[in-house]
Amino acid sequence: MSVRRDYSVQSTARQARRRNRSVTGGTSQRQPKQARRSISGQRNVRLPFAPPEDWHEATTCENYRVVLQKPGSGYRHVVTEQQIRDRLKQVPQHFLEQLEVVQLSQMTRKKQCFPCYGMQWGNALYLYPLEESLVEYFNKAPRPSLVNEARMFGGRWDHRSPGTWTLTWTEQAAQDFYLNNILIHELGHLVDDRNSSYIDRERYAEWFAVQYGYLHTGGGEARRPRQPVRRRHHAG
């Protein structure tokens, strides 16, 4: 059964991105790697509560690991561990120095109330599953920024009836969206050690995702449907 996304007044902070914003975490022990916070400064208490995740402690391991959880009833992970590893090999490798874990997280009933695509917490990146049908339901018109972002990667929007909007993905488009937008966006949060305000950190992550995700993989030109080649025949 598909979950209808609720973008009421209480969830306006998520409407522009439909992404569960990063939460902060820390540890009392000194760690070899810097346990970076996802957002520096005080979090706006009016923002939607971020569902808790597994906290992964910093270690001395040089390489990150991928944690796979069951997606949950009615959901599926659209990317595999190997696809994640192959994609991260394409970014400058110094960006991965602080990365400990990429987790394909489970969708729970509680998280259904806080729809998200991905999150960065400490030294870990979390990717969340999509509906098995690859069709997402919204009960309020999405903002233009969300519409444009999804369309950049091949998502198709439909206004099916009053109070019902759908976002439909193909398998290829969903994988493109996660590997070249969500994953890279959250990595941008991890490597950002300059910005402290929420807005500045989001701007940087947006730029990072466009630069090292969308444009690196060909931009709009690479994602346009290929037109059939028409050959003209001349009489001999």
C-alpha positions as CSV (number, residue, x, y, z in Angstrom):
1,M,0.0,0.0,0.0
2,S,1.4,3.4,-1.0
3,V,1.9,6.1,1.6
4,R,0.4,9.4,0.7
5,R,2.9,12.1,1.5
6,D,1.5,14.8,3.9
7,Y,2.8,18.2,3.2
8,S,0.8,20.1,5.7
9,V,1.8,23.3,7.5
10,Q,3.7,21.2,10.0
11,S,5.9,19.8,7.3
12,T,6.7,22.8,5.2
13,A,10.4,22.5,5.9
14,R,10.5,19.2,4.1
15,Q,8.2,20.2,1.2
16,A,10.9,22.0,-0.8
17,R,13.2,18.9,-0.7
18,R,11.2,16.0,0.6
19,R,14.3,15.0,2.4
20,N,14.6,14.5,6.1
21,R,17.2,17.0,7.2
22,S,20.3,16.0,9.0
23,V,20.4,15.6,12.7
24,T,23.4,16.0,15.0
25,G,25.2,13.4,17.0
26,G,28.4,12.9,19.0
27,T,30.4,10.7,21.2
28,S,32.1,11.1,24.6
29,Q,35.2,9.2,23.4
30,R,37.9,10.7,21.3
31,Q,37.9,9.1,17.9
32,P,40.5,8.8,15.2
33,K,38.2,10.3,12.6
34,Q,36.3,13.5,13.2
35,A,32.7,12.7,14.0
36,R,31.3,15.6,12.0
37,R,27.9,17.0,12.8
38,S,25.5,17.3,9.9
39,I,24.4,20.7,10.8
40,S,26.3,23.1,13.1
41,G,24.5,25.4,15.4
42,Q,21.1,25.2,17.0
43,R,18.4,23.3,15.1
44,N,15.1,25.1,14.6
45,V,12.7,23.4,17.0
46,R,9.8,24.1,14.7
47,L,11.2,21.8,12.1
48,P,9.8,18.3,11.9
49,F,11.4,15.7,14.2
50,A,14.0,13.6,12.5
51,P,13.5,9.9,13.1
52,P,16.4,8.3,15.0
53,E,18.9,6.2,13.2
54,D,21.6,3.7,14.1
55,W,24.6,5.7,15.3
56,H,27.9,4.5,13.8
57,E,31.0,5.3,15.9
58,A,34.1,6.5,14.2
59,T,36.8,3.9,13.8
60,T,40.4,3.6,12.6
61,C,39.3,1.7,9.4
62,E,40.5,3.4,6.2
63,N,37.5,2.2,4.1
64,Y,33.8,2.7,4.6
65,R,31.3,-0.2,4.9
66,V,27.8,-0.6,3.5
67,V,25.1,-1.7,5.9
68,L,22.0,-3.3,4.4
69,Q,18.7,-3.3,6.2
70,K,15.5,-4.9,5.0
71,P,13.5,-2.1,3.2
72,G,10.2,-2.8,5.0
73,S,6.8,-4.0,3.9
74,G,5.8,-2.3,0.6
75,Y,9.2,-0.7,0.0
76,R,12.3,-1.5,-1.9
77,H,15.9,-0.4,-2.1
78,V,16.5,1.0,-5.6
79,V,20.3,0.8,-5.5
80,T,22.7,-2.0,-4.5
81,E,25.9,-2.0,-2.4
82,Q,27.9,-2.5,-5.6
83,Q,26.3,0.4,-7.3
84,I,27.0,2.6,-4.3
85,R,30.7,1.6,-4.3
86,D,31.0,2.0,-8.0
87,R,29.5,5.5,-7.8
88,L,31.7,6.6,-4.9
89,K,34.8,5.5,-6.8
90,Q,34.0,8.3,-9.3
91,V,34.3,11.2,-6.8
92,P,37.7,12.6,-5.7
93,Q,38.7,10.1,-3.1
94,H,39.7,12.6,-0.4
95,F,36.0,13.3,-0.1
96,L,35.7,9.8,1.4
97,E,38.2,10.2,4.2
98,Q,35.7,10.8,6.9
99,L,33.1,8.4,5.6
100,E,32.5,5.4,7.8
101,V,29.2,3.9,6.7
102,V,26.6,4.0,4.0
103,Q,23.4,2.5,5.3
104,L,20.5,1.4,3.2
105,S,17.9,1.9,5.9
106,Q,14.6,0.3,6.7
107,M,11.3,2.2,6.3
108,T,9.3,1.9,9.5
109,R,5.8,3.1,10.4
110,K,7.3,6.0,12.3
111,K,9.5,7.0,9.4
112,Q,6.5,7.0,7.1
113,C,5.3,10.1,8.9
114,F,8.6,11.8,8.1
115,P,9.2,10.9,4.4
116,C,12.8,11.1,3.4
117,Y,15.2,10.1,0.7
118,G,18.4,10.3,2.6
119,M,20.2,11.7,5.6
120,Q,23.8,12.4,6.9
121,W,24.5,11.8,10.5
122,G,28.0,12.0,11.9
123,N,30.3,10.0,9.6
124,A,27.4,7.9,8.1
125,L,25.1,8.4,5.1
126,Y,21.6,6.9,5.1
127,L,19.6,6.1,2.0
128,Y,15.9,5.3,2.4
129,P,13.8,3.0,0.2
130,L,11.0,3.8,-2.2
131,E,7.6,2.3,-2.7
132,E,7.8,-1.1,-4.5
133,S,5.6,0.4,-7.3
134,L,8.1,3.3,-7.7
135,V,5.0,5.6,-7.5
136,E,4.9,8.1,-4.7
137,Y,1.7,9.8,-3.6
138,F,1.4,13.4,-2.4
139,N,-1.8,15.0,-1.0
140,K,-0.6,18.6,-1.6
141,A,0.9,20.2,-4.6
142,P,4.7,19.9,-4.4
143,R,6.8,23.0,-4.6
144,P,8.5,23.9,-7.9
145,S,12.0,23.1,-6.5
146,L,10.9,19.5,-5.8
147,V,9.1,19.2,-9.2
148,N,12.2,20.4,-11.1
149,E,14.6,18.3,-9.1
150,A,12.7,15.1,-9.8
151,R,12.3,16.0,-13.5
152,M,16.0,16.5,-13.8
153,F,16.5,12.8,-13.1
154,G,13.5,11.5,-15.1
155,G,10.7,11.6,-12.4
156,R,7.2,12.1,-13.9
157,W,4.6,14.1,-12.1
158,D,0.8,13.7,-12.5
159,H,-2.1,15.5,-10.9
160,R,-4.5,12.6,-10.9
161,S,-7.4,14.1,-8.8
162,P,-8.1,16.9,-6.3
163,G,-5.6,16.4,-3.5
164,T,-3.6,13.7,-5.2
165,W,-0.3,14.2,-7.0
166,T,1.9,11.3,-8.0
167,L,5.6,11.1,-8.7
168,T,6.4,8.0,-10.9
169,W,9.9,6.7,-11.4
170,T,11.3,4.1,-13.8
171,E,14.0,1.8,-12.5
172,Q,16.7,3.6,-14.3
173,A,15.5,7.1,-13.2
174,A,15.2,6.1,-9.6
175,Q,18.7,4.7,-9.6
176,D,20.0,7.8,-11.3
177,F,18.2,10.0,-8.7
178,Y,19.7,8.2,-5.8
179,L,23.2,7.6,-7.0
180,N,23.8,11.0,-8.6
181,N,21.7,13.3,-6.4
182,I,20.8,11.9,-3.0
183,L,24.0,10.0,-2.3
184,I,26.2,12.9,-3.5
185,H,24.1,15.5,-1.7
186,E,24.5,13.8,1.6
187,L,28.2,13.3,0.9
188,G,28.4,17.0,0.4
189,H,27.1,17.5,3.9
190,L,29.8,15.2,5.2
191,V,32.7,17.0,3.6
192,D,31.4,20.5,4.4
193,D,33.7,21.7,7.2
194,R,33.3,25.4,6.5
195,N,29.6,26.3,6.8
196,S,27.8,26.4,10.1
197,S,24.3,27.7,9.4
198,Y,21.6,25.4,8.1
199,I,20.9,27.5,5.0
200,D,24.6,27.7,4.0
201,R,25.1,24.0,4.5
202,E,22.1,23.2,2.3
203,R,23.3,25.5,-0.4
204,Y,26.7,23.9,-0.3
205,A,25.2,20.4,-0.5
206,E,23.0,21.5,-3.4
207,W,26.0,22.8,-5.2
208,F,28.0,19.7,-4.4
209,A,25.3,17.4,-5.8
210,V,25.0,19.4,-9.0
211,Q,28.7,19.6,-9.5
212,Y,29.8,16.1,-8.6
213,G,26.5,14.3,-9.3
214,Y,24.3,15.8,-12.1
215,L,27.0,17.6,-14.2
216,H,29.6,14.9,-13.6
217,T,27.3,12.3,-15.2
218,G,26.5,14.4,-18.2
219,G,23.8,16.8,-17.0
220,G,20.6,17.2,-19.0
221,E,22.1,16.2,-22.3
222,A,22.9,12.7,-21.0
223,R,19.4,12.2,-19.7
224,R,17.4,13.3,-22.8
225,P,15.7,10.5,-24.7
226,R,17.7,9.4,-27.7
227,Q,16.0,10.5,-30.9
228,P,15.9,7.9,-33.7
229,V,18.2,8.6,-36.5
230,R,16.4,9.3,-39.8
231,R,18.3,8.3,-42.9
232,R,17.4,9.8,-46.2
233,H,17.5,7.6,-49.2
234,H,18.3,9.1,-52.6
235,A,17.4,7.6,-55.9
236,G,20.4,6.3,-57.7
